[in-house]
């Protein structure tokens, strides 16, 4: 994963949703994941502008999430 931190956050919070059975927490986690995806996309744009072709090659070999 190119984004192990965000993937770990998501798995942790989904575990909390399962343990608490909270619909409100589930909604918050879904919103968090949507916002995190936008952040990831902006970070990828920054990396492409900063590192160029080297980062593009990295993107071809490592998947975004899993």
N, CA and C of each residue as an Amber inpcrd file, in Angstrom:
protein
   198
   0.8410000  -1.1850000   0.0000000   0.0000000   0.0000000   0.0000000
   0.8820000   1.2440000   0.0000000   0.5140000   2.2170000  -0.8450000
   1.2290000   3.4870000  -0.8350000   0.8070000   4.3340000   0.3570000
  -0.2830000   3.9720000   0.9900000  -0.8300000   4.7740000   2.0840000
  -1.1380000   3.9160000   3.3050000  -0.1370000   3.3160000   3.9080000
  -0.4080000   2.4000000   5.0220000  -1.0120000   3.1050000   6.2350000
  -0.6880000   4.3840000   6.4260000  -1.2270000   5.1110000   7.5740000
  -2.7550000   5.2440000   7.4590000  -3.2270000   5.6580000   6.2820000
  -4.6700000   5.8280000   6.1060000  -5.3930000   4.4920000   6.1270000
  -4.7880000   3.4650000   5.5740000  -5.3800000   2.1310000   5.6080000
  -5.4850000   1.6260000   7.0420000  -4.4520000   1.8530000   7.8330000
  -4.4740000   1.4370000   9.2400000  -5.5390000   2.1770000  10.0340000
  -5.6430000   3.4900000   9.8030000  -6.6940000   4.2640000  10.4690000
  -8.0650000   3.6770000  10.1510000  -8.2900000   3.4100000   8.8720000
  -9.5920000   2.8980000   8.4580000  -9.8930000   1.5550000   9.1130000
  -8.9290000   0.6470000   9.1060000  -9.1500000  -0.6710000   9.7160000
  -9.3990000  -0.5490000  11.2170000  -8.6490000   0.3150000  11.8750000
  -8.8340000   0.5220000  13.3120000 -10.2390000   1.0560000  13.6010000
 -10.6520000   2.0900000  12.8610000 -11.9580000   2.6900000  13.1200000
 -13.1050000   1.7590000  12.7440000 -12.9360000   0.9550000  11.7050000
 -13.9710000  -0.0360000  11.3730000 -14.0790000  -1.0550000  12.5060000
 -12.9520000  -1.4300000  13.0830000 -12.9750000  -2.3240000  14.2470000
 -13.7350000  -1.6970000  15.4010000 -13.5320000  -0.4020000  15.6190000
 -14.2740000   0.3000000  16.6780000 -15.7690000   0.3130000  16.3860000
 -16.1310000   0.4910000  15.1110000 -17.5510000   0.4740000  14.7300000
 -18.1480000  -0.8950000  15.0230000 -17.4280000  -1.9490000  14.6860000
 -17.9240000  -3.3100000  14.9210000 -18.0710000  -3.5690000  16.4200000
 -17.0820000  -3.1410000  17.2000000 -17.1480000  -3.3660000  18.6480000
 -18.2700000  -2.5840000  19.3180000 -18.4710000  -1.3400000  18.8940000
 -19.4830000  -0.4990000  19.5420000 -20.8600000  -0.6250000  18.9090000
 -20.9090000  -1.1500000  17.6780000 -22.1710000  -1.2600000  16.9380000
 -22.8640000   0.0980000  16.8360000 -22.0680000   1.1250000  16.6290000
 -22.5770000   2.4900000  16.5790000 -22.7880000   2.9310000  15.1350000
 -24.0250000   3.2520000  14.8040000 -24.3430000   3.7550000  13.4670000
 -23.7200000   5.1410000  13.2690000 -23.7390000   5.9580000  14.3020000
 -23.1650000   7.3040000  14.2100000 -21.6650000   7.2150000  13.9280000
 -20.9710000   6.3430000  14.6470000 -19.5400000   6.1710000  14.4080000
 -19.2820000   5.6420000  13.0050000 -20.1300000   4.7680000  12.5260000
 -19.9880000   4.2300000  11.1700000 -20.0910000   5.3530000  10.1380000
 -21.0370000   6.2390000  10.3130000 -21.2000000   7.3780000   9.3980000
 -19.9550000   8.2650000   9.4440000 -19.4560000   8.5070000  10.6450000
 -18.2520000   9.3300000  10.8020000 -17.0540000   8.6730000  10.1120000
 -16.9210000   7.3560000  10.2470000 -15.8120000   6.6360000   9.6150000
 -15.9180000   6.7130000   8.0940000 -17.1130000   6.5800000   7.5640000
 -17.2990000   6.6830000   6.1110000 -16.9170000   8.0860000   5.6350000
 -17.3550000   9.1070000   6.3560000 -16.9830000  10.4810000   5.9930000
 -15.4740000  10.6830000   6.0970000 -14.8740000  10.1360000   7.1330000
 -13.4260000  10.2130000   7.3010000 -12.7090000   9.5740000   6.1170000
 -13.2000000   8.4380000   5.6660000 -12.5600000   7.7480000   4.5470000
 -12.6920000   8.5510000   3.2580000 -13.8200000   9.1850000   3.0440000
 -14.0030000  10.0230000   1.8520000 -13.0210000  11.1900000   1.8720000
 -12.9280000  11.8600000   3.0130000 -11.9960000  12.9840000   3.1440000
 -10.5560000  12.4990000   3.0010000 -10.2490000  11.3600000   3.5810000
  -8.8940000  10.8070000   3.4750000  -8.5300000  10.5230000   2.0190000
  -9.4820000  10.0400000   1.2460000  -9.2220000   9.7700000  -0.1690000
  -8.8540000  11.0590000  -0.9010000  -9.5660000  12.1530000  -0.6180000
  -9.2260000  13.4490000  -1.2350000  -7.8230000  13.8890000  -0.8270000
  -7.4690000  13.6670000   0.4290000  -6.1270000  14.0270000   0.9070000
  -5.0780000  13.1900000   0.1790000  -5.3430000  11.9110000   0.0310000
  -4.4140000  11.0160000  -0.6620000  -4.2040000  11.4730000  -2.1010000
  -5.2870000  11.8260000  -2.7770000  -5.1620000  12.2930000  -4.1600000
  -4.3210000  13.5620000  -4.2500000  -4.5080000  14.4780000  -3.3060000
  -3.7030000  15.7050000  -3.3270000  -2.2410000  15.4100000  -3.0060000
  -1.9850000  14.4670000  -2.0980000  -0.6070000  14.0830000  -1.7980000
   0.0540000  13.4300000  -3.0120000  -0.7040000  12.6290000  -3.7530000
  -0.1560000  12.0090000  -4.9530000   0.1850000  13.0530000  -6.0110000
  -0.6680000  14.0650000  -6.1710000  -0.3590000  15.1430000  -7.1200000
   0.9300000  15.8480000  -6.7170000   1.0780000  16.1220000  -5.4160000
   2.2880000  16.7840000  -4.9370000   3.5210000  15.9220000  -5.2220000
   3.4050000  14.6210000  -4.9470000   4.5370000  13.7220000  -5.1870000
   4.8820000  13.6410000  -6.6760000   3.8720000  13.6300000  -7.5490000
   4.1470000  13.5980000  -8.9830000   4.8550000  14.8780000  -9.4290000
   4.4260000  16.0110000  -8.8930000   5.0760000  17.2800000  -9.2480000
   6.4880000  17.3510000  -8.6900000   6.7150000  16.8100000  -7.5120000
   8.0140000  16.8970000  -6.8600000   8.9970000  15.8510000  -7.3840000
   8.5510000  14.6020000  -7.5370000   9.4530000  13.5020000  -7.8740000
   9.3410000  13.0250000  -9.3190000   8.3120000  13.4770000 -10.0260000
   8.1840000  13.1950000 -11.4600000   8.0520000  11.7360000 -11.8170000
   8.8620000  11.3230000 -12.8010000   8.7580000   9.9670000 -13.3440000
   9.0940000   8.8760000 -12.3340000   9.9760000   9.1790000 -11.3980000
  10.3060000   8.1750000 -10.3820000   9.0630000   7.8030000  -9.5710000
   8.2560000   8.7990000  -9.2240000   7.0340000   8.5040000  -8.4650000
   5.9970000   7.8020000  -9.3440000   5.9310000   8.1650000 -10.6030000
   4.9960000   7.4880000 -11.5130000   5.3380000   6.0020000 -11.6430000
   6.6230000   5.6890000 -11.7000000   7.0440000   4.2840000 -11.7450000
   6.6620000   3.5740000 -10.4460000   6.8580000   4.2490000  -9.3360000
   6.4750000   3.7020000  -8.0320000   4.9710000   3.4090000  -7.9940000
   4.1730000   4.3180000  -8.5540000   2.7200000   4.1300000  -8.5860000
   2.3270000   2.8960000  -9.3910000   3.1130000   2.5710000 -10.4030000
   2.8090000   1.4000000 -11.2280000   3.0710000   0.0930000 -10.4870000
   4.0040000   0.1250000  -9.5350000   4.3610000  -1.1200000  -8.8480000
   3.6770000  -1.2990000  -7.4930000   3.1990000  -0.2040000  -6.8890000
   2.5770000  -0.2780000  -5.5600000   1.1570000   0.2780000  -5.6560000
   0.1970000  -0.5080000  -5.2000000  -1.2080000  -0.1000000  -5.2740000
  -1.5120000   0.9780000  -4.2340000  -2.5600000   1.7380000  -4.4900000
  -2.9170000   2.8570000  -3.6150000  -3.3360000   2.3850000  -2.2250000
  -4.1770000   1.4050000  -2.1330000  -4.6800000   0.9700000  -0.8190000
  -4.2210000  -0.4330000  -0.4510000  -4.6920000  -1.4280000  -1.1570000
  -4.3860000  -2.8140000  -0.7660000  -3.6520000  -3.5080000  -1.9150000
